[in-house]
Amino acid sequence: MYEDGAVLGGTSAGAAIMSDVMITGGDSLGGFNQEFTSEDVSNADEEYAPVYIEEGLGFFQWGIVDQHFNERSRLGRLAATALEYETQGNYAYGIDEDTAMVVHNKEQTIDIIGKSTVAVIDPSEAETKGKEIDNLDLSFLSPGDQINADDKTFNINEDKVSTTGYEYFNFDPLPATGVLTSYGTLPNYLSYSLVDNEAANEVKSYLYDSDGEGFQLNFEQKEETDGFWGYQDGQKDSYSLAHVKMDIEPIQINFEENNQAITDYNTSTFSVPDISFNPETKGSLVMAGGALGSSNEEVYDAFISKAGDDATIGIIPAASSSLKSSNTFKEDLIHYGVDEESIDILPLSNHDFSGTEEDESEWLKNRNDQELAEKIKEYDGIWFVGGDQTDITATLLNEDGTQSEVLESLWSIYEKGAVLGGTSAGAAIMSDVMIAGGGSHDTLAKGFTDTYDGMSQQEGGASYLEQGLGFFPHGIIDQHFDNKARLGRLIATTSAHGNEEEFSYGIDEDTALIFDNQTGILEVAGRAGVSVVDLSEAENSDNAPSLYEDIQLSWITSGDTLDLNTKTFTISDAKVSTKDYEYFDYEAVPHSGVLTPHPTLANFLSYSLLDNYREDEVKSYSFHEGKGFELTFSKEENTEGFWGYQDGNKDDYSFLHVNMDIQPVEVDIAKQK
């Protein structure tokens, strides 16, 4: 029937069977160790497993297929398999979750569809010497791209533009070493830190076991390397990248505890503003962590329902460099049923926008325009678009830090019941202390700075703080949390300026934290989660500012709530407790970089610790130039994980009260043969 024209499809195992060489088990560490087996010899007592190969059904004749690729970090096992087994000049393909390759035999093309990426490995020019591998060719294609199987070329979605010679970023990227690495999944890390970054021609990551035995991964741009960028699902970045050079070197890495390893830490000189808050405030907040998808109906519905029937909504564009994101959000509101005539983009900015004839920097004087201030009092909802949060505060606060007339009107409608919402920068402004820049590793290593050089500082460096607008008086807010790995900077900022009776909150992308002032309840909506940081019992020494003990970390997702009146969490009824019913039972490797299974922080802890019977603690490391941090996450008596399904059969985890310690270390890396 296949030969006659029928379609064959399959997910997970149903994709693995398609090639002649079928990968049945094993992991990247086993692959780089070049260990293969033809029978199931996996051992839960071992931290890695050899690559288990069987004969597949051979429906796909253009290479080897692997699946759950980015989620379970299987690049090492696929690359090793492609080198070990003759590919006859074909590529090897790693398909991410919620993504598919659509193979057209007659046309000899492969289309990429879905929500994530397909890795394409070309081993034809690679060389091996012992456990060293040189010159693997690595590409990542995203939805809308196509592969020509006959001549092995790529057709990139025409909606994307080349980044070569037009790189958006210009920053010195840190190596990918653990859960504090920004863009910690491999395709994201290479896209943002390497291919779309003018300042970098190569980056590195690591993969090793608890004894420090493993590999250094080197990724390098070559002459034919190219990146492509566009938007998907509204204004979410979508990257494709072609022909990155990858080399693998065996190493031995050792960590030595040293409380004095960090010597250049600068304490914060920021003064927390005294913002009075009316306890009778009736309004609500919808704080989105950035990269809000136009299809994220749950978050849009929350904002629209809070605004009420027949609501009038104002959009404040001040954070952005153009009006594009404001117009996109307006179109999304219309799509979800808001009358176009009820939506206004408000003339508020401190800088000019690209692509317009008007000089929008003149809008700064509108912050004290009486007519505009009176008009704002008629709105039922206000939305702040993303960009640079310092542009929002500079637009709405007077030069002496006092409230402008427009800001006073925003407070007036908020106190009377209006909803205030925002994404990315629009969430960062909500707390009294506004985190405006800095990276996690750099903040733990360097502390804080009083200078700010713009958006590039959001990719790293010491943390920079400014006065926020104070609409959320119950803790510090951070955003783009898991994707940009901002746990370290939120912990350090909370330690310096947080109220010990309050939590701090890190909101993931495409996710919103919703707060109702009248009930005091926080609720999560969207596709990822919110990290809740509790330092009330934590210890942090003045003599070792980067040494922390007994931080409490929780992670809640859609349908979960937190009552700030009682400090109690309520987990969605759709999830069940994993405590004493853990699904997994295996020795977990440390989180060492972009090839660690389940690489994002929340997933790493959920799979490797909370839902893993064998482990009571797991570790991750963050280091650069011989110094760094050992992060230890452990179960305590009140630690609990929760699991369910969402959107079909996708795992949905939450967890409460994981204990976290941060220990400064010195790092030694030795090359091995």
C-alpha positions, 0 to 999 in steps of 0.5 A: 500500500505504501508503494501504491501511494498510501501515507505511513505516519508515526510518533516517537517509536513510530518515527524511529522504525522508519529507517533501516538503522533503528536507534532503540536506546542509549544516550548522547554520553554513550554515543560519544563514548562510542559504545554500541550494543545490539541488545538491551543492556541498559542499567539503571545504576549507570549514568549513561547507556550505550546506543542500542541498535536494531533493524528498522523497517526501512520505509525511509531510505534517505538516512537515519531517524531519531526522535524526542530529539531536543527534549532528550538531547540525543545529538550525541547518540545520533551523530555517533550512529551516523558515523558508526553505520554507513549512511551512504552519503545520506544525512541523519535526522533528529526530530523534536517533540511536537514536530514532524518530517513529511517525506515525499518520495516522488518529489524527493523532498522533506517538509518540516512542520510543527512547533520546533526543529529538526536537526540534520547531521552530515557526517560525510566530512567528519573524522574520528581519532579515538574518542575525538570527532572533528568536522561534523556538519550540523543544521537545524531546520524549523517549520516551513523549511524543506530538504531536497533529498536528491542533492541534499540542499535546503529550501528555507521558508521565504518568510525568514531572512538571512542573519549573515552580515545582519546579526541582531546580537552583539555580546560575548556569550558564555559557554553552555555549562548548565541550568544558568546558561541562557538559551539552554537548549541546543538550537536556541543556544546556537541561534542566539549566541552564535549564528545571530551574534556578531561577536561570536565565531565559536561557542562551547558546551560540555557533557560529563558524568558525576566523576567529571569524565566526558566531553567538550563540544565545540561549535564553530561558524565556517564559510558556508554557515548561515542563519535565518530568522523570522517570526512564528505564531505572532512575534515568537522568534523562529530560527533555522541554521545551516552548516555549523561545524561541531567538534568533540573532545574527551576531557576530565573536569574537576570541581573544588569547593572554594568559598573565596573563588569569587573576589570581584563581587559588587553589592547593590547600591540601588535604593528601593523606592517607597511606593505606597499601595492602596490595599483597597485596589480592585484591579488585576494584573496579567503579567506575561513572560515574553514571546506570547504566541498569538495562538495562546488563547488562555492568556488572551482570554484571561486579559479580555475577561478581566477587562470585562464586556464591551471593554475599552483597551489602551496599548502602550508601545513605549518599550518597543523600537517600532509599532509592529508589536503594538499593531500585532497585539491589537490584531490579536485582540480583534481576533479574540473578539474585541471591537476594533473601535475599542482599542487604541495605541496610546502616544507614549514613548521616549524615543523615535520608532523605526518605519514611521514618518512621525518622530515619536520621541516627541510623545514624551511630553504626553506623559503630562498631557491633561487631555490624554490623562483624562482619556486614560481614565476611561479605559478598562484595560491597559497593555504594555508591549515588550522591549526595553523596560527602562523605556517604559519607566522613563516614559511614565516617570518624571525626571525626578522619579515622581509620577506623571499625570498619565501614570497617576491616571493608570493608578486611578483606573487600576485601583477602581478595577481595571486590568493592567497587563504586559509581556516581557518588559511589560511584566518587568515593570510591575514590581517595585524593584525592576530588573533591567539587565544582567545574566545569572552567572555574571550576577552571581560572579560580579554582582550589580552595576549602576550603568546600563548600555541598552538591550545588549546588557539583557544578554549578560553582565552584572545585574542592573536595577531600576525603579519599577512602577509598583503595581505588584507590591508582593515581590520581584518579577522577572521574565523570559525566565527559563529560556534566558536562565534568569534564576541566578539573577533573581536569587541575587536581587531578591537577597539584596532587596527582597522582603523576606515575607515575600516570594519572587517570581520568574515567568516563562515565555508564552506564559502569564502570572495573573493576580487578583488584588481582591482575592490575593490569589496568583494563577498561572496561564499559558504553555510553560510555568512560573518559578517561585523563589523563597529565600525566607529560610536561606542563608547568605554570608557577607564574606561569601556573597555567592554562597547560598544555602536552603533556597526554596524553589517551586514551579507552577503551571497552568491551572495552579494557584498561590494564595498570598494571604496564606502562602499556600499552593493549590495544584490543578486537579488534572495532576497527581502527586509523584511522591512515593509514586515516581515513574523513573528509576535511574542515575541522573547525570549532572546538568552540564550543558546543551546535551543534558537530557531535559535541558530546561531547569524545570524539566531537568528537575521534574524528570531527574529529581521529582519523578525519579525514585533513585535520586534525592539530589541532582547537580548542575554547574555554571563556570567560566575561566576556571571559576563558577558555581555548583548548584545542588537541588535536593528533596526535603520532607515537604518537597513534592512533584505533580504530574499530568497530561496536557494538550493530548499526551504531553507531560505536564509537571509542577513541583513544590519546595525543592531545596537549592544550594549554591557553592562557589567552585574552582574548575580544572579541565584537562584534555584526554586522549 
